[in-house]
Amino acid sequence: MERFTWKARLLPGAKDEYIRRHNEIWPELTSLLNEAGIHNYSIWLAGDEIFGYYEAEQGIAHAARVQAGSPVVDKWNDYMKDVMVFDFDPATGTHYKLEQVFFHE
């Protein structure tokens, strides 16, 4: 199991809408996350910064491949682009991974 973290930025005034959309997450998206082996996925807000964390039971490379090849993910990203800004790594088609500097188990 590998851990993955990412960050993005909320657009001004978009916090409530961002939260609402995640409260109404699409069943086809949660199915895809399961297919990708993504579990214990959480998203955190700090002001206008968004931080995401998940565990990839089949590895990050597998999770990235499944997400990058999915029309559901493309549709979700398009749906979210009016409330947030995020950069994608062209090599993986997903968020840039943040560098881990400390872990306590």
N, C-alpha and C positions, 0 to 999 in steps of 0.2 A: 504494500500500500504506500502510495506517495501522497504528499500534501501539495496543494496548489493554492496560491493566493493571487489576487489581481486587484487593481484599483481603477476607478473611473471618477467622473465629476458630475454632480447634478447641475442642471441648468437652473438659473434663478427662478424661484417660486415653484419648482417641480417636486418638492419633497412629498407632499400629500399624494400626488398622482403616482409617483414612483412606488410608494408604499401600497396604494390601492391596487396597482397592476400586479404586484407580487402577491397580494392577498387573494387575487383571482388568477393565480398561475394556471396556465393551460395544462390539462391532463396529458396532452401529447408531448408537451415539453418535459413534464416529470417522467414520463415513460422513456423519453430519449436520454435523460440524465441517468436513469437506471440502466439503460442499455450501454451507456458509456462507462458504467461502473462508478459513477459519482454519487457519493454519500456524505452525510454530515455537512451539507452545504449550508453556509450561513453568509449573510450579507450585513455589513455594519455601516452606519453613517457617522461621520464626524464633520459637522458643518455641512459643506457641500461636497465633501469627499466620500466616496463609496469604496468600501473594502470588502472583497469577497474571499471566502475560504471554503475549500472542499477537500475531501479525501478521495483519491482515485484508486480503487481497489485493484484495477488491472493496469495501473500505471498512467502517468500523465500523457504519454504519447498515444496510448489507445483512446483516452478520453478526448484528446484534441482531434484525433482522426474522426471519431464518430461525430463530434460537434461540427467540424469543418465541412463534412459531407452532407449535412442535414438541411433540408429546406425549412424545417420547423425552426431551427436556430436562426437561419436567415430571416425568416418572418418575424421572430421575436426581436432580433436586433433592429429590424426596420421599425417595428412597433415602439421600441424604446428610444429611438434616436431623437425624439422631440422632448425628452425629459433628461437625457444624460449624454455625456461625451466620453467615449473610450477609444483607445487605440488598439489595433490588432497587430499581432506579429505576423507578417506575411509568410513566414516560414511554416507556421502552424495553423493559421487561420483563426486563432483564438487570442485571448488577452495575453499580454506580456506577463511572464511570471515574475513576482517580486522575489528579491533575494532574502532568504532566511538567514538571520544572524544570531538567533537564539532559540532554543527549544528545551523545555523541561517536561519530562514525562512523569 
